[in-house]
Structure formats: structure tokens, C-alpha cells
Amino acid sequence: MTNQFDARLVVSLVIISIGLSGWAPVNAQSPAKTFEQSVEFAAGSRLALETGRGSVKITSWGNETVEITARIEMSDDGDSARRLDAVARTTVEVRGSRRSVRIRSNYAELRAGGDDDWWRAQPFVHYEIRAPRQLDLDLVIDRADTTLEGFEGRLIMELDRSDLAARGLTGTITVALIRGALVGHDLSGSIALVLDRGERTTLDGVSGSLDLDLIRTSAALRQVDIRDDSRIKIDRGDLDLQFVDEQTLTLVADIARRAELVSDPPFTVQSSDQRVSGTLNGGGPTLRLEADRGQVRLRTR
């Protein structure tokens, strides 16, 4: 009898201990989960990231490794059971190493559920990535505000409904941004920007060549040092462009009747109908400018 009682007591204590320790059933779903992985990566190689809803922060460091941390969190839209299930079905996929690494938020199981509105339950995926300074970067971002700091190389970014904060970038920089804000500091090299229906664009410290398309977007550029021939086209937006004091420039502009060009000294300009030409500090690299339905201000202070 005593032995049976002792056995029952031990079993009861084990069950109580398991309950108090917070162990969850094997099939329990969590509102969040974390993915972590490090991959060998040679400086100057290709790194690609494709992701949706969430956030992205990519910074440089001195190791020849890509360190990836991704937190997948339950969305705040729709039925809670469905949102929990969406977290379980969303994964992070990492392929390659050394010369090419590809990171992707994988929603395949979520889409396979058969619901046309699966995206309502799509969880947030928040990335923090560290990589060598020198690389070729390809970003495809949808609804994820992005921070990029301290890189050199071929940097190509496509963002939709996402804000981009970029700092300390050098090389061939290409950004296509739809319905988002761009804030940049210390960008140099060959810079090509297509900004469509943007919220705000502020660039401080730009040097090299500039190929800029503003579509229903206004922008303020400070401390711009144009060193090679450049082009700016504006369709329904305002541009405030401040050059460094020592900038030399030759201006060739086509200003539509519904647009306005304002240039402050020491610019010297001549206009004929919609064509405007001029120089800054005696002339230098050519800036070709087209503007329709907006105001352009050129200045050095």
C-alpha cells in the first residue's frame, strides 16, 4: 500500500513540476518566433534579401560572415487563431554561402491554405542583418521600413510602401521607391533614384553623378557635389537643390510652362522660352534638368 501511495505521489509531483515549468504542448502555437543563422560570406560577394511586411536593418561589420536574426510576429489584423497559424506557417529561407547568399521570407505554406485574403494574416518579419562592408546587394522589399548603413559596392534596392533610411553608402547605388520616404546621409558614387508618389525625400551629403526621377514627389538635397554629368527629371514635384560652395556646373534645363526655376547667385542663367542654360562658378559637369508642374530651386547656401 505504501509503495503504491509513494508511486502516485511521485507521478503527481512530476505532473505539477511540468505544469509549473511552463512547458507547452508540442503542437501549441506562439504569437512570435525567432530565426537565427550565420553564413560564411566573402567580402565583395552577392547578398540578396526578399521580404514583405515588417522591418529590415542591415549594417556592416568587419567579419566575413552574414549574421541573420529574424523575428516573426503575429499580425494585428483578423481572427487570432488564423494569425497564430500564419506565424507557424511563415519561415525564413537562407540559401548559398561564401560567394552568394539569398535570404527570403517564405510564405508558401501560408498561401497554400487556399484563402484569397491570406495576406490579411501575414505576420510581421523583422530582420537584423550584419554583413561585410564590401558587397553586391539586392533588396526587394514590400511594406517593410528599411535601414541600410555602411556599405560599398553595387547596391540595388526596390521598395514598395516602405521607408528607406540610408547612410554611408558608396558605389553604384540604385533605388526604386514607390509610396515611401527616403532619408539619406553621405552617399557617393553613381546614384540613380526613381521616386514615385513618395512621402518625403531628404538627402544630405551627395557626391558623384546623379540620375534622379521625381514622380509626384518632392525632395530636398543638401551639400550636393556633382562630379560627373547628371540628369534630373521632375513630374509634379518640388526640388530644393543645394550645392557645395565650390561646385562647378553647366546647366541645361527644359522648364515647362507649369513649372518654375529659381536660381540664386552665383548661378548665371539665360532663358529662351522653355529652355534655360547657365553656369555655376564658371561651368563644369553638365546637369540636364527637366521639370513639369513644380518648382526647382538651385542654390549654394
Secondary structure, DSSP 8 states (H G I E B T S, - for coil): -HHHHHHHHHHHHHHHHHHHTT---TT---SEEEEEEEEEEEEEEEEEEEE-SEEEEEEEESSSEEEEEEEEE--SSS-HHHHHHHHHH-EEEEEEEEEEEEEEEE-HHHHTT--TTGGGG--EEEEEEEEESEEEEEEEEESEEEEEEEEEEEEEEEEES--EEEEEEEEEEEEEEES--EEEEEEEEEEEEEEES-S-EEEEEEEEEEEEEEES--EEEEEEEE-S-EEEEEES--EEEEE-TT--EEEEEEE-TT-EEEE-TTEEEEEETTEEEEEETT--SEEEEEEESSEEEEE--
